Amino acid sequence: MSASTAPSQAAKPSLTLKRRLNAPAEKVYAAWTNPAHLVKWFGPDSGPVSKAETDVRVGGRYTVAFQTEDGEQHQVSGIYREVVPN
């Protein structure tokens, strides 16, 4: 197989969120980075958040575990690639 037809390495998944919110930047930043705030709102419905951990620094990790109203358990995690407060 030539280099031009070789399968490329798949990129690791990433997530970029862009929204305009009618709220001060400090409150939005805290909602995404403070575990005490994350447990109050994270998830697709009103199911409980059982775990929220953040190490907000470049290279730091985050983990959020939650249950949906139908009982399904989910966990999301990742590494902060860029951190710009507020």
Stockholm file with secondary structure:
# STOCKHOLM 1.0

chainA/1-86         MSASTAPSQAAKPSLTLKRRLNAPAEKVYAAWTNPAHLVKWFGPDSGPVSKAETDVRVGGRYTVAFQTEDGEQHQVSGIYREVVPN
#=GR chainA/1-86 SS CCTTTSCCCCCCCCCCCCCCCSSCHHHHHHHHHCHHHHHHHCSSSSCCEEEEEECCSTTCEEEEEEECTTSCEEEEEEECSCCCCC
#=GC SS_cons        CCTTTSCCCCCCCCCCCCCCCSSCHHHHHHHHHCHHHHHHHCSSSSCCEEEEEECCSTTCEEEEEEECTTSCEEEEEEECSCCCCC
//
